[in-house]
Amino acid sequence: MAIEGRSDTHAGRIRLGMVGGGQGAFIGAVHRIASRIDDRFALLAGALSSTPEKARASAAEIGLDPARSYGSYEEMATAERDRDDGIEAVAIVTPNHMHFPVAKTFLEAGFHVICDKPMTTTLAEAKSLAAIAETSGRVFVLTHNYTGYPMIRQARAMIAAGDLGPIRMVVAEYAQDWLATRAEDAGSKQAGWRVDPTKAGAGGAIGDIGTHAHNLACYVTGLRVEKLSADLTAFVPGRRLDDNASMLLRFAGGAKGMLWASQVAVGNENGLTLRIYGEKGGLEWAQEEPNKLWYTPLGEPKRLITRGGAGANQAAAAVSRIPPGHPEGYLEGFATIYAEAAELIRAARDGIKPPAGIALPTIADGVDGLAFIEACVASSKQDGAWVSLEHG
């Protein structure tokens, strides 16, 4: 990825470890691929499963040195800290309930952390982890991967430049159908922990995909949600966590919004969309057509901006890897997070100022995500009463 003002000539890759992501896991493989796309990381160690036997089998499957396949994350943190060639950073790709203890352990042991979302299962944990990260001085990156898409960076830059004027309305949707039936009873590992409050936390669909929609709405507009009125539902009988959520939002500064997140919307695969309307114009983007951004200036025809095409700005170009017209999306979005994380880690390692233009989700976004989830749950329990978000 060619990024203006950034050095790609560093000697050696960042030494990376991984917790979680063993056999049967989806997101671990995504992180491993993404970390390699820009050749910034080398995966050298792992505690890939909660059982030592499965951890060893998983490590062998991806070619990890057996001596650096650990039976627990605690063992891994201690052993790698004591090695001269130990890892510098860890990727956490476990179910949600393990994010806090793993991140805490590695931060306190002096490692940089790249963590999947949501950051923790409670707002109290999120605030505690933010304090630990601040004390540690280590880099903490949250992998809200959709923020790495070129046209999302384009939209963010356009809004920051005032192209839409003051924002009036934000409409975010994330619709899937993979939990429309009881997939958790059919042997789906991915479904099993996501519908279990002891592993997923208080939010089901709202924690799994609603946090993405919330994060994207705030990331692109630069606004924070102050209050929300939410209705969470578990439509599938017997399910303990929500599989559908709809809400109204009030942003700081006066903008209003709507958010819908569903994993029972039959006919939808990964329908993440964002529509933003200001006094001077509007923007529309859909994740399933990620290289297209529709822009409508007030009183003028709708315009299509494509990644690398006419109208694309430097913010989009900075995170593009391949020529215009070639699909670029999910894996590359994750890779952008890893590439920018590498820049921050290298800057910390070398004691220099990070390059300009890095726009990563941080631990503050993680705290906001948990504030969002807890406000949604509280509002729904009060029949949609307006609830203020408890930002960090």
C-alpha positions, 0 to 999 in steps of 0.5 A: 500500500503506497501511503504518502509520507510513510516509509516502507523500507523498515528492516524486518517485519513486526514480530506478531503473536495471536491468541485465538483463531484456531481450528474452526475459527473464522476471524483468525484466518482473516487476521492472518491473511490481512497481516501479510498483505502489506508484508509488515508482520511475521506471525511467530507465536500463538495460543490458538485455542483454549485447549493445549491439544487443539492449540498444537494442532492449529499451530501445526496446521499454519506452520508455527514453530511447535516451541512457540505454540502455547497452551495458554495466553498467560504462558505465551505472554511470559515466555515471549517477554523473556525471549530476545526474539519475542513477539512485539505485538499480539492479535486477539481474535477470541470470543468477546469474553476473553478480550479483556483478560488477554489484552490486560495481560499482554499490555501489562507485559509490555506488548502492543495489542491489536484487538477484535471488536467489541473491545470487552463485554462491559463498559466497566472493563472497557474503561479499565482497559483504557486506563491500563493501555494509557499506563502501559504506553503501548499501541492499542488498535481496535479492528473495526475493519470497515474504517479501512475501506478507501471510499469510507476514507473518501467520505470521511475526508469529504465531510471533514472538508465541509462538502456536505455542510452541517450534518442533519441525518445519518442512517446506518444499517447492517442486515444479515440472515445467517441467524434466521434459524437456530444455527447455534443448535446445528453445530455452528461454532460462530453462532454458538458463542455469539448467542451466549451472554457469558461469551458475547456480553449483553448484546447479540446482533447489537454487539456483533454487527450493530457496533460496526454500524455505530462505529462507521456512522461516528467515524465518517461524520466525526460526530458522537452519539449522545442519546438513543432510543432502542428496541432489541428483539430476539425473534428466534424462540429461545434465543437469549440475546437480541438478533434484531435491533432498531433505534433512533439516535441523537448526535452531538451538534444536533444531527439525528439518526437511525440504526438498524442491525439484524441477523434475521433479515432473510435475503441479506448477506452482509448488508452494511450501508451508510447514508449521510445527509447535510445542508449542502449534499448527501453521501451513500455507500454500501459495503457490498459495492465498496468501491462506489460512493454516491455523492449528491450536491444540493440541487445537482444530479447524483454523482458516482465516485469510484475508488481510483476514478474521477473525484477520488481524493487522496484519503482514498488513494492512500489506502488503495493497493490495486488499479481502478476497476479491480475489486478491493474490500473486506480483506484489504480493509483489515489489511489497512488496519494492520498496515497503519498499526504497523506504522504506529508500532514502528514509531513507538519502537523507534521513538519517533512521531507516527506518520501523518494521515493514520486514521485508526480506531483506537481504544477510545472507540472501543469504550464508545462501542461498549457505551453504545451497547449498554445504552441500547440494552438499557433503553430497550429494557425501558421500552425504548426510553431515551438513554444517554451514552456514558462516554469515557 
